[in-house]
């Protein structure tokens, strides 16, 4: 069930492990990561060149629950979505969340310390909706690329996440353990258990 893939195509130059037709970068097992919002202030929600990636199903969910999410949003975000909708198509012709003035995600709000927070997650935490947030956000710093017969699961390194890398190193928490909840949400508990087995094999050098 497990095997190591070397120099896959031209995109993936690191070794990868295959589990159930999913190619997982070794960085997901070996790099350390724990979000530190006090340091980064949620920069991943306000930086970048596009909105958060969405699935078609997530677009439908956001549209269906929009009236319940709006009370947690900023006026600017509500205005952007009222005029543009909850998503737009990016340069790869994939749906992503609407932005405010081509900057932060329309669903972002800021607390009194200037930290970016998610109004979708606010609504979820208050029990108003049963959708926590887009899976692409929940899985970050993992990014998923879909191909015909498999998915590629990669660690996305971004300079704004240096505090998370430092925090993860201090606490000795690898990426996949930090992302246990979204990994199970996306691929199920059995898949996460296979990842744990793979991690142990890597430690033993098998």
Contact map, one row per residue, 1 for C-alpha under 8 A:
11100000000000000111000000000000000000000000000000000000000000000000000000000000000000000000000000000000000000000000000000000000000000000000000000000000000000000000000000000000000000000000000000000000000000
11110000000000001110000000000000000000000000000000000000000000000000000000000000000000000000000000000000000000000000000000000000000000000000000000000000000000000000000000000000000000000000000000000100000000
11111000000000001110000000000000000000000000000000000000000000000000000000000000000000000000000000000000000000000000000000000000000000000000000000000000000000000000000000000000000000000000000000000000000000
01111100000000111100000000000000000000000000000000000000000000000000000000000000000000000000000000000000000000000000000000000000000000000000000000000000000000000000000000000000000000000000000000000000000000
00111111000000111100001000000000000000000000000000000000000000000000000000000000000000000000000000000000000000000000000000000000000000000000000000000000000000000000000000000000000000000000000000000000000000
00011111000011110000000000000000000000000000000000000000000000000000000000000000000000000000000000000000000000000000000000000000000000000000000000000000000000000000000000000000000000000000000000000000000000
00001111110111100000000000000000000000000000000000000000000000000000000000000000000000000000000000000000000000000000000000000000000000000000000000000000000000000000000000000000000000000000000000000000000000
00001111111111110000000000000000000000000000000000000000000000000000000000000000000000000000000000000000000000000000000000000000000000000000000000000000000000000000000000000000000000000000000000000000000000
00000011111110000000000000000000000000000000000000000000000000000000000000000000000000000000000000000000000000000000000000000000000000000000000000000000000000000000000000000000000000000000000000000000000000
00000011111110000000000000000000000000000000000000000000000000000000000000000000000000000000000000000000000000000000000000000000000000000000000000000000000000000000000000000000000000000000000000000000000000
00000001111110000000000000000000000000000000000000000000000000000000000000000000000000000000000000000000000000000000000000000000000000000000000000000000000000000000000000000000000000000000000000000000000000
00000011111111100000000000000000000000000000000000000000000000000000000000000000000000000000000000000000000000000000000000000000000000000000000000000000000000000000000000000000000000000000000000000000000000
00000111111111100000000000000000000000000000000000000000000000000000000000000000000000000000000000000000000000000000000000000000000000000000000000000000000000000000000000000000000000000000000000000000000000
00000111000111110000000011000000000000000000000000000000000000000000000000000000000000000000000000000000000000000000000000000000000000000000000000000000000000000000000000000000000000000000000000000000000000
00011111000111111000000011000000000000000000000000000000000000000000000000000000000000000000000000000000000000000000000000000000000000000000000000000000000000000000000000000000000000000000000000000000000000
00011101000001111100001111000000000000000000000000000000000000000000000000000000000000000000000000000000000000000000000000000000000000000000000000000000000000000000000000000000000000000000000000000000000000
01111000000000111110011111000000000000000000000000000000000000000000000000000000000000000000000000000000000000000000000000000000000000000000000000000000000000000000000000000000000000000000000000000100000000
11111000000000011111111100000000000000000000000000000000000000000000000000000000000000000000000000000000000000000000000000000000000000000000000000000000000000000000000000000000000000000000000000000000000000
11100000000000001111111100000000000000000000000000000000000000000000000000000000000000000000000000000000000000000000000000000000000000000000000000000000000000000000000000000000000000000000001001100000000000
10000000000000000111110000000000000000000000000000000000000000000000000000000000000000000000000000000000000000000000000000000000000000000000000000000000000000000000000000000000000000000000001000000000000000
00000000000000000111111000000000000000000000000000000000000000000000000000000000000000000000000000000000000000000000000000000000000000000000000000001110000000000000000000000000000000000000000000000000000000
00000000000000001111111100000000000000000000000000000000000000000000000000000000000000000000000000000000000000000000000000000000000000000000000000000111100000000000000000000000000000000000000000000000000000
00001000000000011110111110000000000000000000000000000000000000000000000000000000000000000000000000000000000000000000000000000000000000000000000000000111100000000000000000000000000000000000000000000000000000
00000000000000011110011111010000000000000000000000000000000000000000000000000000000000000000000000000000000000000000000000000000000000000000000000000001110000000000000000000000000000000000000000000000000000
00000000000001111000001111111000000000000000000000000000000000000000000000000000000000000000000000000000000000000000000000000000000000000000000000000001111000000000000000000000000000000000000000000000000000
00000000000001111000000111111100000000000000000000000000000000000000000000000000000000000000000000000000000000000000000000000000000000000000000000000000000000000000000000000000000000000000000000000000000000
00000000000000000000000011111110000000000000000000000000000000000000000000000000000000000000000000000000000000000000000000000000000000000000000000000000011000000000000000000010000000000000000000000000000000
00000000000000000000000111111110000000000000000000000000000000000000000000000000000000000000000000000000000000000000000000000000000000000000010000000000011000000000000000000111000000000000000000000000000000
00000000000000000000000011111110000000000000000000000000000000000000000000000000000000000000000000000000000000000000000000000000000000000000000000000000000000000000000000000111000000000000000000000010000000
00000000000000000000000001111111000000000000000000000000000000000000000000000000000000000000000000000000000000000000000000000000000000000000000000000000000000000000000000000110000000000000000000000000000000
00000000000000000000000000111111100000000000000000000000000000000000000000000000000000000000000000000000000000000000000000000000000000000000000000000000000000000000100000000110000000000000000000000000000000
00000000000000000000000000000111110000000000000000000000000000000000000000000000000000000000000000000000000000000000000000000000000000000000000000000000000000000000110110011110000000000000000000000000000000
00000000000000000000000000000011111000000000000000000000000000000000000000000000000000000000000000000000000000000000000000000000000000000000000000000000000000000001111110001110010000000000000000000000000000
00000000000000000000000000000001111100000000000000000000000000000000000000000000000000000000000000000000000000000000000000000000000000000000000000000000000000000001101100001010010000000000000000000000000000
00000000000000000000000000000000111110000000000000000000000000000000000000000000000000000000000000000000000000000000000000000000000000000000000000000000000000001011101100000000000000000000000000000000000000
00000000000000000000000000000000011111111000000000000000000000000000000000000000000000000000000000000000000000000000000000000000000000000000000000000000000000000011001000000000000000000000000000000000000000
00000000000000000000000000000000001111111100000000000000000000000000000000000000000000000000000000000000000000000010000000000000000000000000000000000000000000000000000000000000000000000000000000000000000000
00000000000000000000000000000000000111111000000000000000000000000000000000000000000000000000000000000000000000000010000000000000000000000000000000000000000000000000000000000000000000000000000000000000000000
00000000000000000000000000000000000111111000000000000000000000000000000000000000000000000000000000000000000000000000000000000000000000000000000000000000000000000010000000000000000000000000000000000000000000
00000000000000000000000000000000000111111110000000000000000000000000000000000000000000000000000000000000000000000000000000000000000000000000000000000000000000011010000000000000000000000000000000000000000000
00000000000000000000000000000000000111111110000000000000000000000000000000000000000000000000000000000000000000000111000000000000000000000000000000000000000000000000000000000000000000000000000000000000000000
00000000000000000000000000000000000010011111110000000000000000000000000000000000000000000000000000000000000000000011100000000000000000000000000000000000000000000000000000000000000000000000000000000000000000
00000000000000000000000000000000000000011111111000000000000000000000000000000000000000000000000000000000000000000001000000000000000000000000000000000000000000010000000000000000000000000000000000000000000000
00000000000000000000000000000000000000000111111100000000000000000000000000000000000000000000000000000000000000000000000000000000000000000000000000000000000000010000000000000000000000000000000000000000000000
00000000000000000000000000000000000000000111111000000000000000000000000000000000000000000000000000000001100100000001100000000000000000000000000000000000000000000000000000000000000000000000000000000000000000
00000000000000000000000000000000000000000111111100000000000000000000000000000000000000000000000000000011100100000001000000000000000000000000000000000000000000000000000000000000000000000000000000000000000000
00000000000000000000000000000000000000000011111110000000000000000000000000000000000000000000000000000011000000000000000000000000000000000000000000000000000000000000000000000000000000000000000000000000000000
00000000000000000000000000000000000000000001011111100000000000000000000000000000000000000000000000000010000000000000000000000000000000000000000000000000000000000000000000000000000000000000000000000000000000
00000000000000000000000000000000000000000000001111100000000000000000000000000000000000000000000000000000000000000000000000000000000000000000000000000000000000000000000000000000000000000000000000000000000000
00000000000000000000000000000000000000000000000111110000000000000000000000000000000000000100000100100100000000000000000000000000000000000000000000000000000000000000000000000000000000000000000000000000000000
00000000000000000000000000000000000000000000000111111000000000000000000000000000000000000000000111100001100000000000000000000000000000000000000000000000000000000000000000000000000000000000000000000000000000
00000000000000000000000000000000000000000000000001111100000000000000000000000000000000000000000110000000100000000000000000000000000001011000000000000000000000000000000000000000000000000000000000000000000000
00000000000000000000000000000000000000000000000000111110000000000000000000000000000000000000011110000000000000000000000000000000000001011000000000000000000000000000000000000000000000000000000000000000000000
00000000000000000000000000000000000000000000000000011111011000000000000000000000000000000000011110000000000000000000000000000000000001110000000000000000000000000000000000000000000000000000000000000000000000
00000000000000000000000000000000000000000000000000001111111000000000000000000000000000000000001000000000000000000000000000000000000000000000000000000000000000000000000000000000000000000000000000000000000000
00000000000000000000000000000000000000000000000000000111111100000000000000000000000000000000001000000000000000000000000000000000000000000000000000000000000000000000000000000000000000000000000000000000000000
00000000000000000000000000000000000000000000000000000011111110000000000000000000000000000000000000000000000000000000000000000000000000000000000000000000000000000000000000000000000000000000000000000000000000
00000000000000000000000000000000000000000000000000000111111111000000000000000000000000000000000000000000000000000000000000000000000001000000000000000000000000000000000000000000000000000000000000000000000000
00000000000000000000000000000000000000000000000000000111111111100000000000000000000001100000001000000000000000000000000000000000000000000000000000000000000000000000000000000000000000000000000000000000000000
00000000000000000000000000000000000000000000000000000001111111110000000000000000000000000000000000000000000000000000000000000000000000000000000000000000000000000000000000000000000000000000000000000000000000
00000000000000000000000000000000000000000000000000000000111111111000000000000000000000000000000000000000000000000000000000000000001000000000000000000000000000000000000000000000000000000000000000000000000000
00000000000000000000000000000000000000000000000000000000011111111100000000000000000001000000000000000000000000000000000000000000000000000000000000000000000000000000000000000000000000000000000000000000000000
00000000000000000000000000000000000000000000000000000000001111111100000000000000000001000000000000000000000000000000000000000000000000000000000000000000000000000000000000000000000000000000000000000000000000
00000000000000000000000000000000000000000000000000000000000111111110000000000000000000000000000000000000000000000000000000000000000000000000000000000000000000000000000000000000000000000000000000000000000000
00000000000000000000000000000000000000000000000000000000000011111111100000000000000000000000000000000000000000000000000000000000100000000000000000000000000000000000000000000000000000000000000000000000000000
00000000000000000000000000000000000000000000000000000000000001111111110000000000000000000000000000000000000000000000000000000000000000000000000000000000000000000000000000000000000000000000000000000000000000
00000000000000000000000000000000000000000000000000000000000000011111111000000000000000000000000000000000000000000000000000000000000000000000000000000000000000000000000000000000000000000000000000000000000000
00000000000000000000000000000000000000000000000000000000000000001111111000000000000000000000000000000000000000000000000000100001100000000000000000000000000000000000000000000000000000000000000000000000000000
00000000000000000000000000000000000000000000000000000000000000001111111110000000000000000000000000000000000000000000001100100000000000000000000000000000000000000000000000000000000000000000000000000000000000
00000000000000000000000000000000000000000000000000000000000000000111111110000100000000000000000000000000000000000000001000000000000000000000000000000000000000000000000000000000000000000000000000000000000000
00000000000000000000000000000000000000000000000000000000000000000011111110000000000000000000000000000000000000000000000000000000000000000000000000000000000000000000000000000000000000000000000000000000000000
00000000000000000000000000000000000000000000000000000000000000000000111111000000000000000000000000000000000010000000001101100000000000000000000000000000000000000000000000000000000000000000000000000000000000
00000000000000000000000000000000000000000000000000000000000000000000111111101100000000000000000000000000001110000000001000000000000000000000000000000000000000000000000000000000000000000000000000000000000000
00000000000000000000000000000000000000000000000000000000000000000000000111111100000000000000000000000000001110000000000000000000000000000000000000000000000000000000000000000000000000000000000000000000000000
00000000000000000000000000000000000000000000000000000000000000000000000011111110000000000000000000000000000000000000000000000000000000000000000000000000000000000000000000000000000000000000000000000000000000
00000000000000000000000000000000000000000000000000000000000000000000000001111111000000000000000000010000010000000000000000000000000000000000000000000000000000000000000000000000000000000000000000000000000000
00000000000000000000000000000000000000000000000000000000000000000000000011111111100000000000000000110000111100000000000000000000000000000000000000000000000000000000000000000000000000000000000000000000000000
00000000000000000000000000000000000000000000000000000000000000000000010011111111110000000000000000000000010000000000000000000000000000000000000000000000000000000000000000000000000000000000000000000000000000
00000000000000000000000000000000000000000000000000000000000000000000000000111111111000000000000000000000000000000000000000000000000000000000000000000000000000000000000000000000000000000000000000000000000000
00000000000000000000000000000000000000000000000000000000000000000000000000011111111110000000000001110000010000000000000000000000000000000000000000000000000000000000000000000000000000000000000000000000000000
00000000000000000000000000000000000000000000000000000000000000000000000000001111111111100000000001000000010000000000000000000000000000000000000000000000000000000000000000000000000000000000000000000000000000
00000000000000000000000000000000000000000000000000000000000000000000000000000111111110000000000000000000000000000000000000000000000000000000000000000000000000000000000000000000000000000000000000000000000000
00000000000000000000000000000000000000000000000000000000000000000000000000000011111110000000000000000000000000000000000000000000000000000000000000000000000000000000000000000000000000000000000000000000000000
00000000000000000000000000000000000000000000000000000000000000000000000000000001111111110000000001000000000000000000000000000000000000000000000000000000000000000000000000000000000000000000000000000000000000
00000000000000000000000000000000000000000000000000000000000000000000000000000001111111110000000001000000000000000000000000000000000000000000000000000000000000000000000000000000000000000000000000000000000000
00000000000000000000000000000000000000000000000000000000001001100000000000000000100111110000000011000000000000000000000000000000000000000000000000000000000000000000000000000000000000000000000000000000000000
00000000000000000000000000000000000000000000000000000000001000000000000000000000100111111000001111000000000000000000000000000000000000000000000000000000000000000000000000000000000000000000000000000000000000
00000000000000000000000000000000000000000000000000000000000000000000000000000000000111111100001111000000000000000000000000000000000000000000000000000000000000000000000000000000000000000000000000000000000000
00000000000000000000000000000000000000000000000000000000000000000000000000000000000000111111111100000000000000000000000000000000000000000000000000000000000000000000000000000000000000000000000000000000000000
00000000000000000000000000000000000000000000000001000000000000000000000000000000000000011111111100000000000000000000000000000000000000000000000000000000000000000000000000000000000000000000000000000000000000
00000000000000000000000000000000000000000000000000000000000000000000000000000000000000001111110000000000000000000000000000000000000000000000000000000000000000000000000000000000000000000000000000000000000000
00000000000000000000000000000000000000000000000000000000000000000000000000000000000000001111110000000000000000000000000000000000000000000000000000000000000000000000000000000000000000000000000000000000000000
00000000000000000000000000000000000000000000000000000000000000000000000000000000000000001111111000000000000000000000000000000000000000000000000000000000000000000000000000000000000000000000000000000000000000
00000000000000000000000000000000000000000000000000001100000000000000000000000000000000001111111100000000000000000000000000000000000000000000000000000000000000000000000000000000000000000000000000000000000000
00000000000000000000000000000000000000000000000000001111001000000000000000000000000000111100111110000000000000000000000000000000000000000000000000000000000000000000000000000000000000000000000000000000000000
00000000000000000000000000000000000000000000000001111100000000000000000000000000000000111100011111000000000000000000000000000000000000000000000000000000000000000000000000000000000000000000000000000000000000
00000000000000000000000000000000000000000000000000111100000000000000000000000000000001110000001111100000110000000000000000000000000000000000000000000000000000000000000000000000000000000000000000000000000000
00000000000000000000000000000000000000000000000000100000000000000000000000000001100111110000000111110000110000000000000000000000000000000000000000000000000000000000000000000000000000000000000000000000000000
00000000000000000000000000000000000000000000000001100000000000000000000000001001000000000000000011111111110000000000000000000000000000000000000000000000000000000000000000000000000000000000000000000000000000
00000000000000000000000000000000000000000000000000000000000000000000000000011001000000000000000001111111110000000000000000000000000000000000000000000000000000000000000000000000000000000000000000000000000000
00000000000000000000000000000000000000000000000000000000000000000000000000000000000000000000000000111111000000000000000000000000000000000000000000000000000000000000000000000000000000000000000000000000000000
00000000000000000000000000000000000000000000000001000000000000000000000000000000000000000000000000111111000000000000000000000000000000000000000000000000000000000000000000000000000000000000000000000000000000
00000000000000000000000000000000000000000000011100000000000000000000000000000000000000000000000000111111100000000000000000000000000000000000000000000000000000000000000000000000000000000000000000000000000000
00000000000000000000000000000000000000000000111000100000000000000000000000000000000000000000000000111111110100000000000000000000000000000000000000000000000000000000000000000000000000000000000000000000000000
00000000000000000000000000000000000000000000110000110000000000000000000000001000000000000000000011110011111100000000000000000000000000000000000000000000000000000000000000000000000000000000000000000000000000
00000000000000000000000000000000000000000000000000000000000000000000000000011101100000000000000011110001111100000000000000000000000000000000000000000000000000000000000000000000000000000000000000000000000000
00000000000000000000000000000000000000000000000000000000000000000000000011001000000000000000000000000000111110000000011100000000000000000000000000000000000000000000000000000000000000000000000000000000000000
00000000000000000000000000000000000000000000110000000000000000000000000011001000000000000000000000000001111111000001111000000000000000000000000000000000000000000000000000000000000000000000000000000000000000
00000000000000000000000000000000000000000000000000000000000000000000000111000000000000000000000000000000001111100001111000000000000000000000000000000000000000000000000000000000000000000000000000000000000000
00000000000000000000000000000000000000000000000000000000000000000000000000000000000000000000000000000000000111111111100000000000000000000000000000000000000000000000000000000000000000000000000000000000000000
00000000000000000000000000000000000000000000000000000000000000000000000000000000000000000000000000000000000011111111100000000000000000000000000000000000000000000000000000000000000000000000000000000000000000
00000000000000000000000000000000000000000000000000000000000000000000000000000000000000000000000000000000000001111110000000000000000000000000000000000000000000000000000000000000000000000000000000000000000000
00000000000000000000000000000000000000000000000000000000000000000000000000000000000000000000000000000000000001111110000000000000000000000000000000000000000000000000000000000000000000000000000000000000000000
00000000000000000000000000000000000000001000000000000000000000000000000000000000000000000000000000000000000001111111000000000000000000000000000000000000000000000000000000000000000000000000000000000000000000
00000000000000000000000000000000000011001100000000000000000000000000000000000000000000000000000000000000000001111111100000000000000000000000000000000000000000000000000000000000000000000000000000000000000000
00000000000000000000000000000000000000001110110000000000000000000000000000000000000000000000000000000000000111100111110000000000000000000000000000000000000000000000000000000000000000000000000000000000000000
00000000000000000000000000000000000000000100100000000000000000000000000000000000000000000000000000000000000111100011111000000000000000000000000000000000000000000000000000000000000000000000000000000000000000
00000000000000000000000000000000000000000000000000000000000000000000000000000000000000000000000000000000001110000001111111000000000010000000000000000000000000000000000000000000000000000000000000000000000000
00000000000000000000000000000000000000000000000000000000000000000000110110000000000000000000000000000000001110000000111111100000000000000000000000000000000000000000000000000000000000000000000000000000000000
00000000000000000000000000000000000000000000000000000000000000000000100100000000000000000000000000000000001000000000011111110000001110000000000000000000000000000000000000000000000000000000000000000000000000
00000000000000000000000000000000000000000000000000000000000000000000000000000000000000000000000000000000000000000000011111111000001110000000000000000000000000000000000000000000000000000000000000000000000000
00000000000000000000000000000000000000000000000000000000000000000000000100000000000000000000000000000000000000000000011111111100000000000000000000000000000000000000000000000000000000000000000000000000000000
00000000000000000000000000000000000000000000000000000000000000000001100100000000000000000000000000000000000000000000001111111111100000000000000000000000000000000000000000000000000000000000000000000000000000
00000000000000000000000000000000000000000000000000000000000000000000000000000000000000000000000000000000000000000000000111111111111100000000000000000000000000000000000000000000000000000000000000000000000000
00000000000000000000000000000000000000000000000000000000000000000000000000000000000000000000000000000000000000000000000011111111000100000000000000000000000000000000000000000000000000000000000000000000000000
00000000000000000000000000000000000000000000000000000000000000000000000000000000000000000000000000000000000000000000000001111111100000000000000000000000000000000000000000000000000000000000000000000000000000
00000000000000000000000000000000000000000000000000000000000000000000000000000000000000000000000000000000000000000000000000111111110000000000000000000000000000000000000000000000000000000000000000000000000000
00000000000000000000000000000000000000000000000000000000000000000001000000000000000000000000000000000000000000000000000000111111110000000000000000000000000000000000000000000000000000000000000000000000000000
00000000000000000000000000000000000000000000000000000000000000001001000000000000000000000000000000000000000000000000000000110111111100000000000000000000000000000000000000000000000000000000000000000000000000
00000000000000000000000000000000000000000000000000000000000000000000000000000000000000000000000000000000000000000000000000010011111100000000000000000000000000000000000000000000000000000000000000000000000000
00000000000000000000000000000000000000000000000000000000000010000000000000000000000000000000000000000000000000000000000110010000111110000000000000000000000000000000000000000000000000000000000000000000000000
00000000000000000000000000000000000000000000000000000000000000000000000000000000000000000000000000000000000000000000000110011000111111000000000000000000000000000000000000000000000000000000000000000000000000
00000000000000000000000000000000000000000000000000000000000000000000000000000000000000000000000000000000000000000000010110000000001111101100000000000000000000000000000000000000000000000000000000000000000000
00000000000000000000000000000000000000000000000000011100010000000000000000000000000000000000000000000000000000000000000000000000000111111100000000000000000000000000000000000000000000000000000000000000000000
00000000000000000000000000000000000000000000000000000100000000000000000000000000000000000000000000000000000000000000000000000000000011111110000000000000000000000000000000000000000001000100000000000000000000
00000000000000000000000000000000000000000000000000011100000000000000000000000000000000000000000000000000000000000000000000000000000001111111011000000000000000000000000000000000000000000000000000000000000000
00000000000000000000000000000000000000000000000000011000000000000000000000000000000000000000000000000000000000000000000000000000000011111111000000000000000000000000000000000000000000000000000000000000000000
00000000000000000000000000000000000000000000000000000000000000000000000000000000000000000000000000000000000000000000000000000000000011111111000000000000000000000000000000000000001001000000000000000000000000
00000000000000000000000000000000000000000000000000000000000000000000000000000000000000000000000000000000000000000000000000000000000000111111111000000000000000000000000000000000001001100000000000000000000000
00000000000000000000000000000000000000000000000000000000000000000000000000000000000000000000000000000000000000000000000000000000000000011111111000000000000100000000000000000000000000000000000000000000000000
00000000000000000000000000000000000000000000000000000000000000000000000000000000000000000000000000000000000000000000000000000000000000000011111000000000001110000000000000000010000000000000000000000000000000
00000000000000000000000000010000000000000000000000000000000000000000000000000000000000000000000000000000000000000000000000000000000000010011111100000000111100000000000000000000000000000000000000000000000000
00000000000000000000000000000000000000000000000000000000000000000000000000000000000000000000000000000000000000000000000000000000000000010011111110000000111100000000000000000000000000000000000000000000000000
00000000000000000000000000000000000000000000000000000000000000000000000000000000000000000000000000000000000000000000000000000000000000000000011111000011110000000000000000000000000000000000000000000000000000
00000000000000000000000000000000000000000000000000000000000000000000000000000000000000000000000000000000000000000000000000000000000000000000001111100011100000000000000000000000000000000000000000000000000000
00000000000000000000000000000000000000000000000000000000000000000000000000000000000000000000000000000000000000000000000000000000000000000000000111110111000000000000000000000000000000000000000000000000000000
00000000000000000000000000000000000000000000000000000000000000000000000000000000000000000000000000000000000000000000000000000000000000000000000011111111000000000000000000000000000000000000000000000000000000
00000000000000000000000000000000000000000000000000000000000000000000000000000000000000000000000000000000000000000000000000000000000000000000000001111100000000000000000000000000000000000000000000000000000000
00000000000000000000100000000000000000000000000000000000000000000000000000000000000000000000000000000000000000000000000000000000000000000000000000111110000000000000000000000000000000000000000000000000000000
00000000000000000000111000000000000000000000000000000000000000000000000000000000000000000000000000000000000000000000000000000000000000000000000001111111000000000000000000000000000000000000000000000000000000
00000000000000000000111000000000000000000000000000000000000000000000000000000000000000000000000000000000000000000000000000000000000000000000000111101111100000000000000000000000000000000000000000000000000000
00000000000000000000011110000000000000000000000000000000000000000000000000000000000000000000000000000000000000000000000000000000000000000000000111100111110000000000000000000000000000000000000000000000000000
00000000000000000000011110000000000000000000000000000000000000000000000000000000000000000000000000000000000000000000000000000000000000000000011110000011111000000000000000000000000000000000000000000000000000
00000000000000000000000110110000000000000000000000000000000000000000000000000000000000000000000000000000000000000000000000000000000000000000011100000001111100000000000000000000000000000000000000000000000000
00000000000000000000000010110000000000000000000000000000000000000000000000000000000000000000000000000000000000000000000000000000000000000000111000000000111110000000000000000000000000000000000000000000000000
00000000000000000000000000000000000000000000000000000000000000000000000000000000000000000000000000000000000000000000000000000000000000000001111000000000011111000000000000000000000000000000000000000000000000
00000000000000000000000000000000000000000000000000000000000000000000000000000000000000000000000000000000000000000000000000000000000000000000100000000000001111101000000000000000000000000000000000000000000000
00000000000000000000000000000000000000000000000000000000000000000000000000000000000000000000000000000000000000000000000000000000000000000000000000000000000111111100000000000000000000000000000000000000000000
00000000000000000000000000000000000000000000000000000000000000000000000000000000000000000000000000000000000000000000000000000000000000000000000000000000000011111100000000000000000000000000000000000000000000
00000000000000000000000000000000000000010011000000000000000000000000000000000000000000000000000000000000000000000000000000000000000000000000000000000000000001111110000000000000000000000000000000000000000000
00000000000000000000000000000000001000010000000000000000000000000000000000000000000000000000000000000000000000000000000000000000000000000000000000000000000011111111100000000000000000000000000000000000000000
00000000000000000000000000000000000000000000000000000000000000000000000000000000000000000000000000000000000000000000000000000000000000000000000000000000000001111111110000000000000000000000000000000000000000
00000000000000000000000000000000001100110000000000000000000000000000000000000000000000000000000000000000000000000000000000000000000000000000000000000000000000011111111000000000000000000000000000000000000000
00000000000000000000000000000000111100000000000000000000000000000000000000000000000000000000000000000000000000000000000000000000000000000000000000000000000000001111111100000000000000000000000000000000000000
00000000000000000000000000000011111000000000000000000000000000000000000000000000000000000000000000000000000000000000000000000000000000000000000000000000000000001111111110000000000000000000000000000000000000
00000000000000000000000000000001100000000000000000000000000000000000000000000000000000000000000000000000000000000000000000000000000000000000000000000000000000000111111111000000000000000000000000000000000000
00000000000000000000000000000000111100000000000000000000000000000000000000000000000000000000000000000000000000000000000000000000000000000000000000000000000000000011111111100000000000000000000000000000000000
00000000000000000000000000000001111000000000000000000000000000000000000000000000000000000000000000000000000000000000000000000000000000000000000000000000000000000001111111111100000000000000000000000000000000
00000000000000000000000000000001100000000000000000000000000000000000000000000000000000000000000000000000000000000000000000000000000000000000000000000000000000000000111111111000000000000000000000000000000000
00000000000000000000000000000000000000000000000000000000000000000000000000000000000000000000000000000000000000000000000000000000000000000000000000000000000000000000011111110000000000000000000000000000000000
00000000000000000000000000000000000000000000000000000000000000000000000000000000000000000000000000000000000000000000000000000000000000000000000000000000000000000000001111111000000000000000000000000000000000
00000000000000000000000000000001000000000000000000000000000000000000000000000000000000000000000000000000000000000000000000000000000000000000000000000000000000000000000111111100000000000000000000000000000000
00000000000000000000000000000001110000000000000000000000000000000000000000000000000000000000000000000000000000000000000000000000000000000000000000000000000000000000000110111110110000000000000000000000000000
00000000000000000000000000011111100000000000000000000000000000000000000000000000000000000000000000000000000000000000000000000000000000000000000000000000000000000000000100011111110000000000000000000000000000
00000000000000000000000000111111110000000000000000000000000000000000000000000000000000000000000000000000000000000000000000000000000000000000100000000000000000000000000000001111111000000000000000000000000000
00000000000000000000000000011000000000000000000000000000000000000000000000000000000000000000000000000000000000000000000000000000000000000000000000000000000000000000000000000111111100100000000000100000000000
00000000000000000000000000000000000000000000000000000000000000000000000000000000000000000000000000000000000000000000000000000000000000000000000000000000000000000000000000001111111100000000000000000000000000
00000000000000000000000000000000110000000000000000000000000000000000000000000000000000000000000000000000000000000000000000000000000000000000000000000000000000000000000000001111111100000000000000000000000000
00000000000000000000000000000000000000000000000000000000000000000000000000000000000000000000000000000000000000000000000000000000000000000110000000000000000000000000000000000011111111100000000000000000000000
00000000000000000000000000000000000000000000000000000000000000000000000000000000000000000000000000000000000000000000000000000000000000000000000000000000000000000000000000000001111111110000000100000000000000
00000000000000000000000000000000000000000000000000000000000000000000000000000000000000000000000000000000000000000000000000000000000000000000000000000000000000000000000000000000001111111000000000000000000000
00000000000000000000000000000000000000000000000000000000000000000000000000000000000000000000000000000000000000000000000000000000000000100110000000000000000000000000000000000000001111111100000000000000000000
00000000000000000000000000000000000000000000000000000000000000000000000000000000000000000000000000000000000000000000000000000000000000000010000000000000000000000000000000000001001111111111000100000000000000
00000000000000000000000000000000000000000000000000000000000000000000000000000000000000000000000000000000000000000000000000000000000000000000000000000000000000000000000000000000000111111111101100000000000000
00000000000000000000000000000000000000000000000000000000000000000000000000000000000000000000000000000000000000000000000000000000000000000000000000000000000000000000000000000000000011111111000000000000000000
00000000000000000000000000000000000000000000000000000000000000000000000000000000000000000000000000000000000000000000000000000000000000100000000000000000000000000000000000000000000001111111000000000000000000
00000000000000000000000000000000000000000000000000000000000000000000000000000000000000000000000000000000000000000000000000000000000000000000000000000000000000000000000000000000000000111111101100000000000000
00000000000000000000000000000000000000000000000000000000000000000000000000000000000000000000000000000000000000000000000000000000000000000000000000000000000000000000000000000000000000111111111100000000000000
00000000000000000000000000000000000000000000000000000000000000000000000000000000000000000000000000000000000000000000000000000000000000000000000000000000000000000000000000000000000000010011111110000000000000
00000000000000000000000000000000000000000000000000000000000000000000000000000000000000000000000000000000000000000000000000000000000000000000000000000000000000000000000000000000000000000001111111000000000000
00000000000000000011000000000000000000000000000000000000000000000000000000000000000000000000000000000000000000000000000000000000000000000000000000000000000000000000000000000000000000010011111111100000000000
00000000000000000000000000000000000000000000000000000000000000000000000000000000000000000000000000000000000000000000000000000000000000000000000000000000000000000000000000000000000100110011111111110000000000
00000000000000000000000000000000000000000000000000000000000000000000000000000000000000000000000000000000000000000000000000000000000000000000000000000000000000000000000000000000000000000000111111111000000000
00000000000000000010000000000000000000000000000000000000000000000000000000000000000000000000000000000000000000000000000000000000000000000000000000000000000000000000000000000000000000000000011111111100000000
00000000000000000010000000000000000000000000000000000000000000000000000000000000000000000000000000000000000000000000000000000000000000000000000000000000000000000000000000000001000000000000001111111110000000
00000000000000000000000000000000000000000000000000000000000000000000000000000000000000000000000000000000000000000000000000000000000000000000000000000000000000000000000000000000000000000000000111111111000000
00000000000000000000000000000000000000000000000000000000000000000000000000000000000000000000000000000000000000000000000000000000000000000000000000000000000000000000000000000000000000000000000011111111100000
01000000000000001000000000000000000000000000000000000000000000000000000000000000000000000000000000000000000000000000000000000000000000000000000000000000000000000000000000000000000000000000000001111111110000
00000000000000000000000000001000000000000000000000000000000000000000000000000000000000000000000000000000000000000000000000000000000000000000000000000000000000000000000000000000000000000000000000111111111000
00000000000000000000000000000000000000000000000000000000000000000000000000000000000000000000000000000000000000000000000000000000000000000000000000000000000000000000000000000000000000000000000000011111111100
00000000000000000000000000000000000000000000000000000000000000000000000000000000000000000000000000000000000000000000000000000000000000000000000000000000000000000000000000000000000000000000000000001111111111
00000000000000000000000000000000000000000000000000000000000000000000000000000000000000000000000000000000000000000000000000000000000000000000000000000000000000000000000000000000000000000000000000000111111111
00000000000000000000000000000000000000000000000000000000000000000000000000000000000000000000000000000000000000000000000000000000000000000000000000000000000000000000000000000000000000000000000000000011111111
00000000000000000000000000000000000000000000000000000000000000000000000000000000000000000000000000000000000000000000000000000000000000000000000000000000000000000000000000000000000000000000000000000001111111
00000000000000000000000000000000000000000000000000000000000000000000000000000000000000000000000000000000000000000000000000000000000000000000000000000000000000000000000000000000000000000000000000000000111111
00000000000000000000000000000000000000000000000000000000000000000000000000000000000000000000000000000000000000000000000000000000000000000000000000000000000000000000000000000000000000000000000000000000111111
